[in-house]
Each structure stands twice: as structure tokens, then as C-alpha cells.
Amino acid sequence: MRWRIEHDYRELKHGLGLDHFEGRTWHGWHHHVTLVTAAQAFLTLRRLDPKVRTPA
């Protein structure tokens, strides 16, 4: 389970830009984190969907 959490956190930081936020407000940070989390949820659902074909 720990490996899965570390893998997801690495994906959030490097693949989806969680660590790219340079704003100053909590409101801006909240928007950024919400969008990154939504992107991760979308990609996870796509990866787990058996009907989605992977490019060759």
C-alpha cells in the first residue's frame, strides 16, 4: 500500500504539476489542487477502463 501512495504522489508532483503552484493565496492553492486531483481521477479512470485502447 505504501508503494501505491508514493507512486500516486510522484505522479501528482511530476506528471500533473502539483508542485508547480507559485501563488500566494489559499484560494488559488485550493483551485490548483482541485484541478490536479480531478486530472488524476480522470487519468486513473481511463487507465482502469477496459474499453479504452492504448496507442500502439
C-alpha positions as CSV (number, residue, x, y, z in Angstrom):
1,M,0.0,0.0,0.0
2,R,2.9,2.4,0.8
3,W,4.3,1.9,-2.7
4,R,1.0,2.8,-4.3
5,I,0.7,6.0,-2.2
6,E,4.3,7.0,-3.1
7,H,3.7,6.3,-6.8
8,D,0.5,8.4,-6.8
9,Y,2.2,11.2,-5.0
10,R,5.1,11.1,-7.5
11,E,2.6,11.2,-10.4
12,L,0.8,14.1,-8.8
13,K,4.0,16.1,-8.4
14,H,5.9,15.4,-11.6
15,G,3.2,14.2,-14.1
16,L,0.4,16.5,-13.2
17,G,2.1,19.6,-11.8
18,L,1.1,19.6,-8.2
19,D,4.5,21.2,-7.2
20,H,4.2,24.0,-9.9
21,F,2.0,26.3,-7.9
22,E,3.6,29.6,-7.0
23,G,0.6,31.6,-5.8
24,R,0.1,33.4,-2.6
25,T,-3.4,32.8,-1.6
26,W,-5.2,29.8,-0.1
27,H,-8.0,30.2,-2.6
28,G,-5.5,29.9,-5.6
29,W,-3.8,26.9,-4.0
30,H,-7.2,25.3,-3.5
31,H,-8.1,25.8,-7.1
32,H,-4.8,24.3,-8.3
33,V,-5.0,21.3,-6.0
34,T,-8.6,20.7,-7.1
35,L,-7.7,20.7,-10.8
36,V,-4.7,18.4,-10.3
37,T,-6.8,16.0,-8.3
38,A,-9.5,16.0,-10.9
39,A,-6.9,15.3,-13.6
40,Q,-5.5,12.4,-11.6
41,A,-9.0,10.9,-11.1
42,F,-9.7,11.2,-14.9
43,L,-6.4,9.5,-15.8
44,T,-6.9,6.7,-13.2
45,L,-10.4,6.0,-14.5
46,R,-9.1,5.9,-18.1
47,R,-6.3,3.6,-17.1
48,L,-8.7,1.2,-15.4
49,D,-11.3,1.3,-18.1
50,P,-11.1,-2.0,-20.1
51,K,-12.8,-0.4,-23.2
52,V,-10.1,2.2,-23.7
53,R,-7.4,1.2,-26.2
54,T,-3.8,2.1,-25.7
55,P,-2.0,3.6,-28.6
56,A,0.3,1.2,-30.4
